[in-house]
Amino acid sequence: MPRCTVIPVLSYPNLDQAIDWLCGTFGFTLRLKIGNHRAQLNVGDGAVALTQRDSGDKTDTADSLMVRVENVHRHHEHARSRGARIVQPPADHPYGERQYTVEDFAGRRWTFSQSIADVAPEQSGGSPGQL
């Protein structure tokens, strides 16, 4: 996971085209690519995550935000107690993150993530770029 606290997650209909364009046009660099469905780009001392938009997705956007927190379970319980709509409860993932996803009052999705293991990209189906 990139070390920055807030990570925009942008959805594109063609992931490879998005990587090439953003890196070539804005000078971003590929940090990590996971299969044909997800990538992380370095943006200065920040990052942006990219996802492949499902061809059946009829929404205008599937963009969301990812936020690093110290304790996903505590954060989840607080959000739930305040009436947040939990989309995906906390779960551990093979790429070394514990995450949950929630919708805010306007329907925007937020994923809160806690690093729980230092996993090499290759161990979770990814390939490294520049760190």
ChimeraX attribute file (.defattr): number of C-alpha atoms within 10 A of each C-alpha:
attribute: neighborCount
match mode: 1-to-1
recipient: residues
	/A:1	19
	/A:2	19
	/A:3	11
	/A:4	12
	/A:5	13
	/A:6	16
	/A:7	20
	/A:8	16
	/A:9	21
	/A:10	19
	/A:11	20
	/A:12	19
	/A:13	13
	/A:14	15
	/A:15	19
	/A:16	17
	/A:17	11
	/A:18	18
	/A:19	20
	/A:20	15
	/A:21	13
	/A:22	16
	/A:23	16
	/A:24	11
	/A:25	9
	/A:26	10
	/A:27	13
	/A:28	19
	/A:29	20
	/A:30	22
	/A:31	21
	/A:32	22
	/A:33	24
	/A:34	16
	/A:35	11
	/A:36	12
	/A:37	16
	/A:38	19
	/A:39	26
	/A:40	25
	/A:41	23
	/A:42	20
	/A:43	16
	/A:44	9
	/A:45	8
	/A:46	14
	/A:47	23
	/A:48	21
	/A:49	23
	/A:50	22
	/A:51	22
	/A:52	18
	/A:53	20
	/A:54	13
	/A:55	9
	/A:56	6
	/A:57	10
	/A:58	9
	/A:59	7
	/A:60	6
	/A:61	11
	/A:62	17
	/A:63	17
	/A:64	17
	/A:65	17
	/A:66	20
	/A:67	15
	/A:68	20
	/A:69	17
	/A:70	12
	/A:71	15
	/A:72	22
	/A:73	19
	/A:74	11
	/A:75	16
	/A:76	20
	/A:77	14
	/A:78	12
	/A:79	15
	/A:80	14
	/A:81	9
	/A:82	9
	/A:83	11
	/A:84	15
	/A:85	15
	/A:86	17
	/A:87	13
	/A:88	12
	/A:89	15
	/A:90	20
	/A:91	13
	/A:92	15
	/A:93	13
	/A:94	13
	/A:95	19
	/A:96	19
	/A:97	20
	/A:98	21
	/A:99	24
	/A:100	22
	/A:101	21
	/A:102	20
	/A:103	16
	/A:104	14
	/A:105	10
	/A:106	6
	/A:107	9
	/A:108	12
	/A:109	20
	/A:110	20
	/A:111	20
	/A:112	25
	/A:113	26
	/A:114	20
	/A:115	21
	/A:116	15
	/A:117	13
	/A:118	10
	/A:119	14
	/A:120	13
	/A:121	19
	/A:122	13
	/A:123	11
	/A:124	14
	/A:125	12
	/A:126	17
	/A:127	16
	/A:128	15
	/A:129	15
	/A:130	9
	/A:131	11
